[in-house]
């Protein structure tokens, strides 16, 4: 693959619900990433791609 995805964000309105959903679907634990003025949780790091939920 010449241009793999390196980072993506999933914007959500209800972050507790989205966090519960993605943790259940992918059997992972999302980690809170402290950022000013933004609520965000990251998926576990991977060699393939990195992602986070954002509200």
DRENDREN-336582 format. One record per residue: residue in three letters; x, y, z of N, C-alpha, C, CB in turn. Coordinates in steps of 0.001 Angstrom, whole numbers, padded with zeros to 6 digits, always signed. Glycine has a CB too. Example, Ala and Ser with C-alpha at 12.3 -4.5 7.8 and 13.67 -1.06 7.14 Angstrom:
2
Ala+013190-005690+007800+012300-004500+007800+013200-003300+007800+011308-004473+009046Ser+012850-002250+007080+013670-001060+007140+012900+000030+007870+014084-000598+005725
// end
This chain:
55
Unk+000839-001174+000000+000000+000000+000000+000889+001244+000000-000957-000006+001216Unk+000712+002120-000954+001569+003291-001070+001237+004391-000067+001475+003840-002454Unk-000031+004633+000194-000443+005726+001078-001401+005240+002162-001099+006843+000267Unk-000884+004534+003142-001775+004033+004192-002274+005180+005073-001054+002975+005052Unk-003421+004965+005702-003955+005939+006654-003079+005919+007888-005443+005632+007018Unk-002688+007087+008370-001838+007156+009553-002586+007642+010782-000665+008057+009290Unk-003661+008438+010592-004397+009006+011721-005812+009323+011280-003695+010277+012269Unk-006782+009030+012119-008143+009490+011837-008867+009776+013141-008922+008443+011003Unk-009865+010645+013052-010655+011035+014210-012129+010764+013939-010427+012524+014555Unk-012829+010333+014991-014250+010075+014901-014934+011099+015808-014605+008589+015311Unk-015640+012032+015204-016323+013074+015967-017687+012563+016418-016474+014370+015125Unk-017969+012718+017725-019207+012193+018309-019853+013237+019217-018928+010897+019101Unk-021161+013107+019431-021896+013970+020354-021941+013367+021765-023323+014206+019834Unk-022103+012050+021837-022235+011350+023118-020995+010473+023313-023555+010485+023168Unk-019953+011052+023910-018677+010331+023997-018754+009097+024907-017591+011269+024503Unk-019471+009115+026043-019543+007874+026840-020183+006721+026051-020343+008122+028134Unk-021221+007036+025294-021891+006000+024485-020974+005493+023373-023200+006554+023874Unk-020309+006408+022677-019391+006017+021598-018222+005202+022153-018862+007268+020854Unk-017688+005622+023287-016572+004897+023915-016993+003466+024252-016092+005632+025197Unk-018151+003325+024860-018659+001991+025207-018843+001142+023947-020000+002103+025978Unk-019401+001732+022901-019637+001012+021646-018332+000518+021035-020371+001910+020649Unk-017346+001410+020838-016102+001018+020180-015267+000060+021027-015286+002248+019853Unk-015310+000211+022349-014599-000743+023205-015210-002137+023071-014635-000281+024681Unk-016533-002210+022969-017208-003510+022827-016972-004115+021449-018713-003361+023075Unk-017100-003318+020405-016964-003828+019042-015542-004321+018756-017348-002745+018038Unk-014536-003550+019186-013144-003903+018881-012411-004596+020024-012391-002672+018501Unk-013088-004834+021142-012473-005477+022319-011180-004778+022718-012194-006965+022037Unk-011258-003454+022884-010103-002652+023279-010496-001725+024420-009553-001838+022079Unk-009506-001119+025040-009720-000121+026087-009241+001217+025543-008967-000501+027421Unk-010154+002194+025428-009778+003523+024975-009197+004310+026144-010991+004261+024363Unk-008146+005086+025867-007449+005863+026893-007789+007342+026747-005919+005649+026799Unk-008073+007999+027880-008361+009427+027830-007084+010196+027476-008943+009919+029185Unk-007217+011146+026588-006110+012011+026195-006511+013421+026598-005790+011908+024643Unk-005863+013950+027633-006205+015271+028162-005797+016359+027179-005528+015503+029525Unk-006785+017154+026782-006538+018275+025882-007428+019431+026334-006817+017885+024379Unk-006926+020660+026248-007762+021795+026650-008949+021965+025694-006924+023091+026692Unk-010109+022215+026266-011327+022496+025493-011775+021355+024584-011114+023716+024662Unk-011349+020133+024872-011733+019007+024025-011755+017737+024860-010764+018856+022822Unk-012805+016942+024696-012870+015630+025342-012485+014605+024286-014308+015335+025946Unk-011468+013810+024575-010974+012883+023564-010428+011597+024191-009891+013554+022726Unk-010643+010486+023486-010137+009171+023898-009439+008542+022710-011288+008247+024425Unk-008282+007954+022954-007529+007343+021865-007685+005821+021887-006042+007728+021958Unk-007642+005267+020705-007604+003817+020559-006179+003370+020858-008062+003363+019120Unk-005973+002085+021200-004605+001603+021432-003725+001859+020204-004614+000093+021777Unk-002462+002193+020454-001518+002457+019358-001347+001208+018501-000145+002921+019913Unk-001152+001427+017224-001001+000342+016266+000052+000741+015244-002353+000008+015572Unk+000705-000228+014657+001659+000066+013587+000940+000473+012306+002557-001147+013321Unk-000351+000156+012230-001110+000417+010994-001726+001808+010989-002209-000629+010816Unk-002433+002187+012043-003093+003499+012077-003400+003879+013514-004393+003493+011230Unk-003543+005174+013746-003915+005670+015074-005241+006411+014934-002797+006607+015682Unk-006068+006341+015981-007381+006963+015919-007802+007460+017281-008412+005991+015374Unk-008799+008372+017273-009355+008831+018539-010797+009267+018339-008515+009984+019122Unk-011540+009235+019464-012885+009801+019526-012729+011244+019994-013836+008969+020489Unk-013521+012153+019436-013434+013569+019791-014825+014135+020001-012689+014367+018704Unk-014952+014938+021073-016185+015694+021272-015817+017122+021572-017051+015093+022411
// end
